Amino acid sequence: LLQGGLGWQSRLLGPACASVLAVDVLTADGEIIHADEHENSDLYWAARGSGPGFFGIVMRFHLRTHPRPPVTMASVQVFPLEVYEEVLTWAIETGPDLDPRVEILFVATNPRLEDGSTAPGPTAIQIIACAMADTEAEARDILSALDTNPVFDTAVTRTTFPATMDQMYAAVDALEPSGHRWLADNMWTDAGADVLVPQLRELFTTVPNDISHVLWYPWRDHPIDAAFSNTGRSYIAAYAGWDDPAQDAAYVGWVTGQMRRLEPLSKGIQLGDENLVNRPWRYLAEDNERRLEELREQYDPDGRFFGYLGL
Ligand SMILES: Cc1cc2nc3c(=O)[nH]c(=O)nc-3n(C[C@H](O)[C@H](O)[C@H](O)COP(=O)(O)OP(=O)(O)OC[C@H]3O[C@@H](n4cnc5c(N)ncnc54)[C@H](O)[C@@H]3O)c2cc1C
């Protein structure tokens, strides 16, 4: 809620912070104040997008809730790495214009197939999509856009099924299991497929083990008058997961080095998957960052709260 919040239905409803109607904040001088569009509106502006750099403690979020669509259909497709170029080109060209009720993730990983085996190659390309709608027919219709993938027939596995929220959460947990060491880094970009597909090849094809992964996600712009800003047409994130602390340097180096290589394409980063300690990079639009720092000075002149790590 503080850093933005990207998840199911975000392409339709915007980041989670767009549904924050008000916050009750404990400020640096020990007061609890209510902030919304009309009252303390600058604090309300800052609380939506500043994430771990917010200069107050939110005691209560007041949220706009949304009706949950009755049907959720999930679709999982796994492609061999050989068709990386075709699948990613298609995804980048069509993804941002997909029906807003569909969420689609394009993941480079070593997914487990239904029979328990691992997909071929050092990594495979997995498309995980879900559509929320009023009826199953409508959800299937929305997901049928995935069939326009020109190498659809090369899928190693392809399945579409009605999913419960428990199954959806379990699928996300399976992607990022607990009990490991993790490092993420990310970027927003407006670059087109002609630039991204060749530039991302090294990142997508060097995923170091079967829990690490890379994802690409199409975004629909939802401009809001809040600190949250700086998004792009595509979101790209790399997640390294490992166990042995002796290997920290190698995994941190893979994530950080790959994202540093891609910096020329990057508009900025998302605070949810930030790597500011190793790679400080722009996390808000320039004007928003300036305004946030002015408000920090006003609300927390003695620096009682930590700001952003590494900056
Ligand atoms: C594996 C993984 C996957 C993720 N996937 C997604 C995703 O799909 N979409 C997405 O949007 N994000 C994602 N994130 C980021 C995640 O949303 C953030 O880590 C999350 O918002 C942190 O919430 P928390 O409650 O765990 O906060 P904490 O880790 O407890 O806190 C995060 C920061 O907020 C501050 N904070 C906490 N509570 C308050 C408060 N009440 N008032 C003021 N400051 C406070 C803390 O001091 C800290 O700086 C992912 C993170 C991980 C590790």
The ligand as an ORCA input file, in Angstrom:
! r2SCAN-3c Opt
* xyz 0 1
  C       9.324    -12.454     -2.955
  C       8.626    -11.130     -3.034
  C       7.637    -10.928     -3.982
  C       6.998     -9.695     -4.061
  N       6.008     -9.532     -4.986
  C       5.374     -8.341     -5.057
  C       4.310     -8.127     -5.970
  O       3.935     -9.011     -6.728
  N       3.734     -6.905     -6.000
  C       4.108     -5.914     -5.146
  O       3.530     -4.835     -5.184
  N       5.111     -6.082     -4.289
  C       5.740     -7.263     -4.224
  N       6.760     -7.437     -3.331
  C       7.116     -6.331     -2.447
  C       6.215     -6.338     -1.257
  O       4.961     -5.852     -1.631
  C       6.763     -5.461     -0.209
  O       7.832     -6.172      0.273
  C       5.678     -5.262      0.836
  O       4.923     -4.151      0.466
  C       6.245     -5.110      2.171
  O       5.173     -5.215      3.083
  P       5.398     -5.757      4.544
  O       4.093     -5.614      5.217
  O       6.061     -7.096      4.504
  O       6.354     -4.638      5.048
  P       7.726     -4.611      5.773
  O       8.765     -5.414      5.074
  O       7.441     -4.823      7.207
  O       8.019     -3.048      5.534
  C       8.363     -2.523      4.298
  C       8.797     -1.077      4.555
  O       7.677     -0.302      4.952
  C       7.889      0.250      6.243
  N       6.618      0.097      6.957
  C       5.993     -1.060      7.321
  N       4.841     -0.788      7.938
  C       4.714      0.555      7.972
  C       3.740      1.456      8.466
  N       2.636      1.043      9.100
  N       3.944      2.795      8.326
  C       5.071      3.264      7.711
  N       6.019      2.464      7.210
  C       5.851      1.123      7.339
  C       8.987     -0.548      6.884
  O       9.713      0.236      7.821
  C       9.834     -0.904      5.686
  O      10.696      0.150      5.352
  C       7.379     -8.657     -3.209
  C       8.360     -8.857     -2.245
  C       8.983    -10.083     -2.166
  C      10.035    -10.291     -1.101
*
